[in-house]
Amino acid sequence: MSTVTTVTTQSRRLTSRVETDGNVWVFWQCNKRDGLSRVRNLGSGGLFVETSLQLPKGLPARLHFLVPEGQIRAEAVIRHALPSEGLGMKFTAVNDSDRPQLTALLTRMRRIHHSKVNP
């Protein structure tokens, strides 16, 4: 008799992320370096930016999104780095006046993702 064990892994994220359409960019500053990166995925708790720079976990970063929804400024901390791919960041603060724009951006990305998954 054969036994099959299914192992599920749970994300440590408290909020889900959505893949972007490739047209979401962020200007970021971290450790006296500046970068302009494409955002691969995004959620209300953080994001993943594409960059070849490898920075250590725990460094703070300032983010300025370049999106049609308007100004979105946030502070984040690097949670992980994938060599030659990019950096995963967790938001530590989002300007109160910019939260509606972040919500609108997430709504737009979810609609685009949903339309691709369920045509």
Backbone as CSV, one residue per row, in Angstrom:
resi,resn,N_x,N_y,N_z,CA_x,CA_y,CA_z,C_x,C_y,C_z
1,MET,0.846,-1.171,0.000,0.000,0.000,0.000,0.893,1.236,0.000
2,SER,0.524,2.190,-0.813,1.294,3.411,-0.972,0.580,4.548,-0.263
3,THR,1.350,5.392,0.389,0.789,6.550,1.071,1.315,7.808,0.405
4,VAL,0.429,8.704,0.083,0.815,9.974,-0.518,0.573,11.053,0.516
5,THR,1.602,11.816,0.751,1.489,12.910,1.696,1.521,14.221,0.930
6,THR,0.551,15.053,1.168,0.512,16.362,0.533,0.964,17.394,1.544
7,VAL,1.932,18.164,1.121,2.448,19.220,1.985,2.059,20.544,1.368
8,THR,1.423,21.366,2.148,1.082,22.703,1.673,1.924,23.702,2.435
9,THR,2.353,24.712,1.725,3.115,25.766,2.376,2.248,26.997,2.431
10,GLN,2.258,27.622,3.562,1.496,28.850,3.718,2.436,30.030,3.606
11,SER,1.970,31.054,2.956,2.738,32.277,2.844,2.772,32.970,4.202
12,ARG,3.867,33.606,4.476,3.969,34.373,5.716,3.335,35.743,5.562
13,ARG,2.915,36.056,4.364,2.289,37.348,4.115,0.915,37.396,4.755
14,LEU,0.602,38.556,5.286,-0.724,38.757,5.860,-1.722,39.207,4.799
15,THR,-1.200,39.729,3.684,-2.060,40.167,2.593,-1.578,39.529,1.297
16,SER,-2.493,39.315,0.364,-2.118,38.696,-0.904,-1.521,39.740,-1.843
17,ARG,-0.779,39.240,-2.811,-0.208,40.113,-3.832,-0.776,39.738,-5.182
18,VAL,-0.734,40.693,-6.098,-1.207,40.477,-7.451,-0.052,40.784,-8.404
19,GLU,0.046,39.973,-9.458,1.049,40.225,-10.482,0.671,41.516,-11.207
20,THR,1.662,42.348,-11.505,1.367,43.576,-12.241,1.362,43.285,-13.736
21,ASP,0.947,44.245,-14.510,0.895,44.090,-15.965,2.219,44.452,-16.628
22,GLY,3.249,44.716,-15.837,4.557,45.081,-16.382,4.733,46.567,-16.591
23,ASN,3.689,47.329,-16.327,3.750,48.780,-16.520,3.699,49.564,-15.217
24,VAL,4.076,48.926,-14.135,4.127,49.605,-12.845,5.603,49.766,-12.487
25,TRP,6.000,51.005,-12.273,7.395,51.316,-11.977,7.479,52.061,-10.648
26,VAL,8.618,51.900,-9.999,8.849,52.585,-8.736,10.279,53.116,-8.708
27,PHE,10.407,54.359,-8.267,11.720,54.928,-7.992,11.974,54.654,-6.523
28,TRP,13.135,54.084,-6.201,13.395,53.734,-4.814,14.790,54.176,-4.397
29,GLN,14.924,54.451,-3.124,16.195,54.857,-2.522,16.467,53.951,-1.339
30,CYS,17.685,53.385,-1.317,18.052,52.472,-0.241,19.562,52.423,-0.118
31,ASN,20.057,52.586,1.094,21.482,52.443,1.378,22.328,53.358,0.481
32,LYS,21.895,54.608,0.347,22.574,55.615,-0.469,22.629,55.255,-1.949
33,ARG,21.704,54.408,-2.389,21.582,54.047,-3.802,20.182,54.387,-4.275
34,ASP,20.098,54.744,-5.544,18.813,55.021,-6.171,18.567,53.976,-7.237
35,GLY,17.320,53.675,-7.450,16.980,52.730,-8.509,15.619,53.031,-9.093
36,LEU,15.448,52.688,-10.347,14.158,52.741,-10.999,13.875,51.321,-11.442
37,SER,12.823,50.732,-10.915,12.569,49.316,-11.158,11.121,49.051,-11.523
38,ARG,10.959,47.990,-12.307,9.622,47.486,-12.617,9.132,46.725,-11.390
39,VAL,7.861,46.889,-11.066,7.244,46.169,-9.961,6.659,44.879,-10.520
40,ARG,7.125,43.745,-10.002,6.645,42.439,-10.490,5.306,42.085,-9.865
41,ASN,5.200,42.265,-8.544,3.924,42.022,-7.876,3.757,43.001,-6.750
42,LEU,2.510,43.163,-6.321,2.173,44.229,-5.397,0.985,43.818,-4.545
43,GLY,1.006,44.225,-3.305,-0.114,44.017,-2.402,-0.164,45.172,-1.422
44,SER,-1.144,45.180,-0.563,-1.251,46.273,0.402,-0.150,46.201,1.458
45,GLY,0.539,45.048,1.536,1.600,44.894,2.523,3.008,44.982,1.982
46,GLY,3.156,44.995,0.643,4.500,45.064,0.092,4.548,44.831,-1.399
47,LEU,5.758,44.624,-1.923,5.958,44.477,-3.351,7.259,43.758,-3.648
48,PHE,7.418,43.366,-4.904,8.676,42.792,-5.375,9.115,43.631,-6.559
49,VAL,10.349,44.170,-6.489,10.885,44.995,-7.569,11.996,44.249,-8.280
50,GLU,12.034,44.401,-9.588,13.070,43.767,-10.390,14.318,44.651,-10.381
51,THR,15.444,44.084,-9.959,16.716,44.798,-9.953,17.849,43.793,-9.855
52,SER,18.986,44.168,-10.388,20.162,43.305,-10.268,20.939,43.611,-8.992
53,LEU,20.598,44.707,-8.329,21.267,45.051,-7.067,20.880,44.058,-5.978
54,GLN,21.857,43.624,-5.225,21.597,42.730,-4.097,21.882,43.499,-2.810
55,LEU,20.852,43.700,-2.044,20.975,44.428,-0.786,20.517,43.515,0.345
56,PRO,21.108,43.677,1.517,20.775,42.776,2.624,19.393,43.010,3.221
57,LYS,18.864,41.944,3.754,17.580,41.960,4.453,17.647,42.965,5.596
58,GLY,16.547,43.674,5.791,16.437,44.592,6.912,16.728,46.047,6.590
59,LEU,17.302,46.334,5.420,17.583,47.723,5.065,16.286,48.461,4.754
60,PRO,16.160,49.713,5.219,14.974,50.502,4.891,15.090,51.097,3.490
61,ALA,13.951,51.342,2.873,13.906,51.935,1.537,12.762,52.934,1.464
62,ARG,12.950,53.937,0.629,11.884,54.897,0.318,11.420,54.620,-1.095
63,LEU,10.110,54.640,-1.292,9.530,54.310,-2.582,8.659,55.454,-3.096
64,HIS,8.735,55.676,-4.405,7.891,56.657,-5.082,7.382,55.984,-6.352
65,PHE,6.100,55.641,-6.368,5.519,54.945,-7.516,5.295,55.908,-8.673
66,LEU,5.523,55.408,-9.877,5.290,56.174,-11.097,4.117,55.508,-11.817
67,VAL,2.915,55.927,-11.452,1.696,55.288,-11.952,0.637,56.342,-12.263
68,PRO,-0.317,55.996,-13.146,-1.364,56.960,-13.509,-2.290,57.330,-12.347
69,GLU,-2.335,56.503,-11.312,-3.235,56.783,-10.181,-2.811,58.025,-9.404
70,GLY,-1.577,58.455,-9.590,-1.089,59.639,-8.885,0.028,59.298,-7.924
71,GLN,0.349,60.256,-7.104,1.483,60.127,-6.179,1.240,59.052,-5.121
72,ILE,2.186,58.119,-5.034,2.165,57.116,-3.974,3.570,57.051,-3.410
73,ARG,3.698,57.461,-2.155,4.984,57.421,-1.459,4.870,56.446,-0.298
74,ALA,5.930,55.672,-0.116,5.903,54.684,0.961,7.311,54.451,1.480
75,GLU,7.352,53.897,2.671,8.603,53.409,3.239,8.468,51.903,3.356
76,ALA,9.598,51.219,3.179,9.572,49.761,3.206,10.875,49.246,3.798
77,VAL,10.904,47.948,4.023,12.116,47.280,4.483,12.323,46.065,3.586
78,ILE,13.571,45.799,3.244,13.874,44.644,2.406,13.673,43.378,3.219
79,ARG,12.849,42.474,2.687,12.557,41.211,3.371,13.338,40.048,2.770
80,HIS,13.608,40.109,1.451,14.414,39.065,0.825,14.948,39.552,-0.522
81,ALA,16.011,38.913,-0.976,16.612,39.235,-2.266,16.777,37.947,-3.062
82,LEU,16.418,37.999,-4.330,16.627,36.876,-5.233,17.691,37.307,-6.242
83,PRO,18.862,36.662,-6.220,19.956,37.062,-7.113,19.494,37.145,-8.565
84,SER,19.886,38.225,-9.218,19.582,38.500,-10.625,18.090,38.673,-10.902
85,GLU,17.267,38.719,-9.861,15.824,38.910,-10.062,15.323,40.183,-9.403
86,GLY,15.569,40.320,-8.108,15.084,41.519,-7.454,14.959,41.402,-5.956
87,LEU,14.181,42.335,-5.415,14.036,42.490,-3.966,12.565,42.448,-3.551
88,GLY,12.282,41.690,-2.524,10.963,41.688,-1.910,10.978,42.665,-0.758
89,MET,10.013,43.553,-0.726,9.957,44.582,0.320,8.602,44.584,1.005
90,LYS,8.645,44.862,2.289,7.431,44.980,3.093,7.233,46.451,3.413
91,PHE,6.018,46.946,3.188,5.731,48.333,3.541,5.796,48.513,5.052
92,THR,6.438,49.593,5.470,6.438,49.956,6.884,5.595,51.199,7.114
93,ALA,5.390,51.988,6.057,4.541,53.175,6.147,4.135,53.608,4.748
94,VAL,2.890,54.038,4.620,2.383,54.637,3.389,1.762,55.961,3.795
95,ASN,2.131,57.027,3.079,1.568,58.329,3.416,0.047,58.257,3.397
96,ASP,-0.592,58.789,4.434,-2.054,58.744,4.523,-2.723,59.349,3.297
97,SER,-2.173,60.448,2.801,-2.785,61.105,1.636,-2.613,60.290,0.364
98,ASP,-1.712,59.295,0.376,-1.452,58.472,-0.812,-2.157,57.120,-0.785
99,ARG,-2.787,56.778,0.324,-3.465,55.484,0.437,-4.577,55.278,-0.602
100,PRO,-5.392,56.302,-0.896,-6.428,56.090,-1.918,-5.837,55.728,-3.287
101,GLN,-4.701,56.315,-3.632,-4.055,56.008,-4.907,-3.505,54.581,-4.902
102,LEU,-2.955,54.127,-3.778,-2.461,52.755,-3.673,-3.629,51.773,-3.815
103,THR,-4.740,52.082,-3.178,-5.933,51.240,-3.295,-6.412,51.188,-4.744
104,ALA,-6.412,52.334,-5.416,-6.835,52.386,-6.821,-5.880,51.578,-7.700
105,LEU,-4.593,51.656,-7.445,-3.612,50.883,-8.207,-3.841,49.388,-8.014
106,LEU,-4.024,48.966,-6.782,-4.283,47.549,-6.499,-5.564,47.079,-7.175
107,THR,-6.585,47.893,-7.163,-7.848,47.552,-7.813,-7.637,47.380,-9.311
108,ARG,-6.894,48.289,-9.922,-6.629,48.194,-11.363,-5.835,46.937,-11.687
109,MET,-4.810,46.612,-10.879,-3.990,45.427,-11.137,-4.810,44.144,-10.950
110,ARG,-5.695,44.129,-9.956,-6.538,42.947,-9.744,-7.501,42.748,-10.906
111,ARG,-8.046,43.845,-11.438,-8.953,43.741,-12.595,-8.204,43.194,-13.806
112,ILE,-7.007,43.702,-14.063,-6.215,43.231,-15.205,-5.866,41.768,-15.021
113,HIS,-5.424,41.402,-13.818,-5.061,40.004,-13.560,-6.268,39.095,-13.708
114,HIS,-7.404,39.534,-13.173,-8.622,38.720,-13.240,-9.065,38.523,-14.691
115,SER,-8.952,39.582,-15.510,-9.371,39.468,-16.914,-8.447,38.531,-17.691
116,LYS,-7.185,38.426,-17.304,-6.262,37.506,-17.984,-6.521,36.057,-17.562
117,VAL,-6.869,35.874,-16.299,-7.113,34.527,-15.771,-8.484,34.013,-16.211
118,ASN,-9.479,34.901,-16.255,-10.854,34.544,-16.621,-11.312,35.344,-17.827
119,PRO,-10.809,35.028,-19.017,-11.178,35.834,-20.200,-12.631,35.692,-20.588
